[in-house]
């Protein structure tokens, strides 16, 4: 079986709030599992998470609204009380659980509560070891009303550990908007499926550590088109390398970039490709850097151009490459646009009956925005950060960040291929599925990280992975390596892109030789 044909294991499914509600109704009708049972499972699962994460906590304060999210909180409070903990349940001012059909499960949970609920006052948070956020669930859209906003502000001002149930109150479960007026949790335990608004963009600041509990429900039965993945999810099916494998089987990556003043970008992309297992890596950069790159990394095959790329010089390099990474340090000078267009048109190789993969990054994307292609780039991988994505779509960066899910879909629809929308909770879309990738840290906000990612993904394409799998595995490996580097260094500040190199091999350990 080829590497491209190997199936990857499914990660946690991502479902929009409406789909989660549909699934819960379907489970009730088809499996005979009532929503009250799901509430009982959610409260118990959340309490188990609380005990595991804060084993020394003795005083638990649960802040509740009026819907099913409050019901989950009541169940958690009951378990905490039965475990011998001190439990305080505070209710949102003006919100009371009634016996109406849409909150009957919460009413039953409240009736079984062994401690009487109290009205919320900020001072009552002072003695809590852990605060449980059970104010609003996944149905909230827009800003919380004034009374709720005051409660959320008090929770955030308490500086206590906070466990959010299903979603931090105030956050939009669909898009992740609303961070400024949401609870900022230490951890969030989400149920049945991961909600889109939890995993990408600034929302991760409110979510904290994200913990998924299926409650025994297979969310995949709705055919989720998105999933939340970590490196461990993707490592599980990584193939072994044959003992007799050779460099010609592991892909030849060509990096085109490194114009005057930006040679380091090409060096980072090229070395990242080597460190990720590419058999051969060529770099086509400005002649000023050719000698330095060879001295620093003699495993690279470097060709220099001066003052601008020459197609007669570049074409033999293109012909030998399996993957072309174009953009790192390219610049947007007048000569660069023809380079990008030449590579785009030169990509198909009729003699070998193949299409080379093109990875467009950095300035190649800025040039693409200036002159969009006349047809979809089916053979390409695009790796924009939010600013580049905004230029590609002709919108503002704020609009991209307001709904990253919609942005990555629109980028893929307009440009084709596979799109990697970088940032906290990077999204990878091939037009049929979207993967949100876990991992990474704020230390990655430094120059050269994108160049390294481009080299990583290019190397994986060269080793036989299809474009979608190479992109999402590459993103996961990149974030994981950054996390390992931070742990090794003891802090995030001052993390360099090249610090990731030494961790790539360990992250791809399953790609070992056969015995």
N, C-alpha and C positions, 0 to 999 in steps of 0.2 A: 504493500500500500504506500502511495506517495505521502509525503509530509502534508501536502495541501489537502489530502482527502481525510486526514485523521480528524475525528470529531473531538471537539473540546467539551468538557463537562459543563453543565449549566450552572451558572452562579445564582445568586438570589434574584428572583424575578422582580421586575419593576412594574408596578401597576398604578395608574391614575386613581384618584379617590373614587370616581364613579365605577370603575372596574372592580375595585375592592368591594364596594357595596353589592354589586351584581354577583360577585363570587360568593359572598356571605349568604345572599338569598338562595343562590343555587345549591350551596352546601346544605342549607336548611331544608330545602325541598327534596333534593336528590339523595342526600346522605343521612337525613334525619338528625342533623346536629343543630340544635336551636341556637339563636344568637346569644341567649343567656349562657349557654355552655362555652361559647367563644369568649364571652366576657370573663367567665370564671377562669378559663385557661390563660387569658391575657393578664389578669391580675396576679395569678400565681406565677406566671413566667416573669413578670416584672419584679415581683418580690424576690424571686430567686436571683435575678440579676443584681438587685440592690444588695442582697446579702453577700454575693460573690465579690462585688466591686468595693463595698464599704463594710467589711466584716466586723469592724469595731463599732459601728454606729448603733446607738441605743435609743436615740430620740428621733422619731420620724414624724415629719409634718407633711400631710397630704393636702394640697390646695385644689379644690374641685369646682367645676362649673355645674352644668345641669344635664348634659347629654351623656352618651355612652362612654365618652372619655372619663367623665366623672365616675361612672359605674366601675370602670377599670380601677380607678383610684380607690373606691370604696372596698373592692375585693382585696387590693393590695393592703389596705389598712387593716382589714380583718385578719389577713395572714400575719401581719406584723404583730398585732395584738396577741394572737394565739402563740406566737413565738416568744412572748414575754417582753417585747419591746414597748417603750413608751410611745403612744400614738396620739397625735393631734390631727383632727380633720377640720380644715377651714373651708368655708363656702364663700364663693364670690358674692359680693353684695348685690342684692336684688335678684339672684338666681336661686331658684329652689327646684328640686326634682319633684315632679308630680307623677300621677299615675296614668298620664296619657299614653296612647299606644306606642308613640315613637320614643318614649323614655321609660317604658315599663321595666326593662331589664335593669336600668340604673336605679329605678325606684325599689325594686326587689333587693338589689345590692345594698342600698341605703338602709332598708328595713333590717337587714342582717348585720348591720354595723354594730359592733359591741361597745362603741364609745359615741356619745352624742356629738354631732357636728357643731362647730362654733362659727360665728360670723368672722370674716377676715379682718384683721387689723395688722398693720406692718410689724408692730412690736412683738406679735406672737411668733414671728419667725426666728427670734433671737436665740432661742435655746435649741433649735433643731440641729441635729448632726447631718441630716440629709433632708432636703425638700423634694417632694414628688409633685411634679407639674401635671395635673389632670384637669386643666381648665377647659381647653378646646381641643377637639380632635381634628380630623382631616377635612371636615366640611367647611371650615372657616375660610372665607374669601374676603380680602380687604382688611382694613385696619380693625383691631378690636375696639369695642366701644369704650367710652371714657373710664368707666369704673374698672373694666378689665385692664385697661392700660395702666392704671395706677397700681393694680395688683402685680402686673408683670414687672413694672419698674421697681416695686418693692422687693420682689424675688431677686431681680438682678442686682439690686443694691445691697442685698444681704451678704453677698460674697460667700454663701454656703454652697456645698455640693448640691447639684440639682439633677434629678433623674426625670426626664420627660417621657411621658407615655404616648407612644405612637408618633408624635411630632411635637416639637417645642411650640407652645401656644403662641399664636400670632404669626407663625410662618405659613406661607401658602404651600400646601402639599403638592400642588400641581407644578408650580414654577420655582419655588424657593424664594420668592419675593417676600419682603416684609421683615428682613433681618433687624432693621433699626427699631422696630416695635415688638419684637418677639422675645420670649424667654431665651436666655443663653444658658443652655444646659451643659453639664459636665458629660452626660451620656444620655442617649436617646435609645429606647428599646421600641422598635417598630414591629407591627404584627401583620401576619398573613402575607404581605408583600412589602417590598421597599417602595416608598412613594418617591416620585421623580424629584420633588422639591427638597429632598433630604441630602442629596448626594453631590451636588455640583454648585459651583459659584460661591458667593459669599454665604450661602445657607450653611455651609459646613462650620462657620464660626458659631452659629447658634446650636447646631446639632451636637457638637462635641463628639465623643466616641459613639459610633453607630452600631447598634446591636440588633440583629434580625432574628425574630422568632416566628416560625411558620404556623404555630398552634396546631400542627398536624394537618394543615390544609395545603394541598398541592396547587399553588397559584398558577402553575404552568398549564393547568387544564383550560385556562382562558386563552392560551396561545400568546403569552406576553411577547411583544416585539422588542423589549428592552430587558437588560439584566445588569446587576451590580456585581462586579468581578474584582478579585484580588489576584496577586501573582500566584498564590497557592491554587486557586481555581484553574488557572491556565497551565500551571506546571504539571498537573496530574497526568496529562496525556502527552507530555513532551517525548518524542521518540529518542531512542538510543542511537548513538553513532556507531556505525560498523567499524571494526578494527581496521579494515582495509580501505576505509574512506580516505580521500585525498583532497587537496585544496581545490581542484577543479570541480568537485561536487558541492562545494560549500559556497559558491557564488562569487561573482566578481562585481564589486561595487565601485562606481565612479562618482566622485564628488566634484562638482563644478562650482567654483566660487572663489573666495579668497582674493578679491580685488585689492587694489592699493589701499593700505591702512587697515585691512580686515583679514589678514592671513590666518589669524588664530581661529576664526570660525571654521575654515576648511580643515585645519589641523584637528580640531575637536571632533568634527563629524567623521573624518577619516579614521582617527584612532578609535573612536567609539565603535565604528563598524568592525575594526579588527578585534577589539576586546569582546565583541558580541559573537564572534565566531565566523566572520566572513573569511573565505579562503584567500581572496585577493582584494586589495583596495588600491585604486588609483586616485590621484588628486590632480585636478587641473586648476592651477591658481596662478596668480601674478608671479613673474620670474623672481622678484625680490625675495620671495619666501621659499622658493624651491630648495635652496641649499639648507636653510634653517630647518625645514620640515624633515628633510632626509637625515640631517644630523641628529635631530631630536627623536625621530621615529623611523629608523632605516627600513622597517618592514613596509612602509608606504612606498608606492611607485608614483613619483611626482614629476609632472611635466609643467614647465613654466611658460606663460605667455607674456608678451610685452609689445605694446602697451595695453592691447585688448586681445581677447581670444581670436584665434584664427581658425576658421571652419576646416580648412585642409589639415591643420594640425590636430584639431579636436575630433574629427570624424573617425580616425582609427581607434581612438580611445572609446568612443561611443560604440563602435562595432564590436569591441571585445567585452563590453559590460553587460551584465545581466540586470543590473539595477543602476539607475542614474539618479543621484541626489543633487538637485540643482537649487541653489539659493543661498547657502551659508556664506556670508561675506561677499555676495555677488555685487551689490550696489544697484541703484536704479539709474545709473548713467545712461546716456542715449544708446551706447553700444550694447547694453545688457538685454534690452528687449529682443533684438534679433537672436541673441544666444538662446533665450528661453524658447522662442518660437522655432528655432532650428532644432533644438532637442526634442520638442514636442512632435515635430514632423518626422524626425529621424527615428523615432522610437520603434515603429514596427519593423521587424526583420523578416522579410518574405522568404529569404533563402533558408532561414532556420525555422520558418513557420512558427514564430513566436512573437509575442509583444513584450518588450522590456517594461519593467515597472519604472515609472517616473515618480520620484518623491519631490514635491514642490514645497519649499520652505522659505521663510524669511523674505528676502527681496524678490524671489521668484513669484511669491504670492502678491506682493505689491505691484509688480509688473503685470501680473494676470488681471488684477483689478483695473488697471489702466486700459487694458485691451483684452476683454473677456473672449474666450474661445468661441468659435462658431458652432461647435458641437461638444457634447459631454466628453470629458477626459476619462474614459472608462478604464484606462490602464494606469491611472495616477492615484497617488495618495497626497492629499493636501493637509498640511499641519499648521493651521493658523492659530495665533493667540487672539484674544478678543479684539485687539486693535486691528489686526490684519483681517479678521473676520468681518469687522465693520466696513472696512474698505471694499472687501469683496462683495458685500451686499448693498453697499451704498447707504448705510445707516450709521448711527452713533454707537460708540462702544457701550454706552449705558443701555441702549436698546438690545444689544447682544446679551448683556449680563442679566437683563430683566427676565429673559426666558431663553436660557441656553439650549434647552431641548428643541424648541422651535427653530432656533438659529442654526443648529447643526443639521436639522432636517432640510432647511431651506438651502444651506450651502451645498449639501449633497445633491439636492434636486437641480440646482442651477448649474453646478460644475461637474457632477458625476463622480465616479470613482469612489474612494474611501476618504472620509473627512475626519480629521482629528482636531476637535476644538479644545485647545489646551487651556489650562487653568486648574484651580482647585476642583477636583472631581472631573478630570478630563473625560469628554464624551467622544466615542468613536462610532461613526455611522456609515453603513454601506448602502443605504437606501431601503433595506429590508429590516435590519435590526440595528439597535443602538446598545452599546455597552458603556456603562459608567464605571470608571476604573478607580478603585480605592488605592490609597498609598500616596506618599509624598508629604512634603512639609514646607513651611514658609521659608526655610533656608534656600529653597530652589529659586527664589526671586533674585537671581543673579545672572550676569551675562554669560552666554555660552550654553546654558541648559538646553535650549531649543536645538542648537547645533548638534549636541550630543544625542538628543532624542532622534533627530533625523538619521544620524549614522546607525543607531541601534535598529530602527525600523527597517532601514535599507538592508542591513546585514541579515535580518530575519527573512526578508523577502528573497534574498539571494540564496538562502538555505532551503528554500522550497515551500515556505508557508504562503498561503494565499494572502492577499493584501489586507483583508479584514483581520485575519488572525495575527498577521505580523504586526499590524498597527496596535491592536489591543494588548498583545503580549509585550510589545516594545514599550508601550506606555506603562504597563504594570511593572516591568523590570526596571525601568527608569525611576519610577517613584520609590520602589522597594530599595533600590541601590542608594538613593538619596537618604532614605530612612536609616539604612545601615551605616552610612557615612556619618550621619549626625550622631547616632548612638556611639560610634567609635570615637568621634571627636569630642563628644560631651556637650554639644550645643549646635544651634542652627545658624547663628550669625557667623559670617565668614566662610560658609560652605562654597566651594568652587566646583564648577562643572566637571573638571578633571578628577575631583575626589571620588566620583562615582565609578571610575574605570575599574578599580580593583575589586569591586563587588559584583560585576556582571557575571563572571564565571560561576560564582556560588549561586547566583539567582537562576542560572540555567544548568544547574547540576544534573538534572535528568538527561541532558544531552551528553552523556558520557559514552564511552566506547562499549560495544557489546563484549561480553566475556569471551 
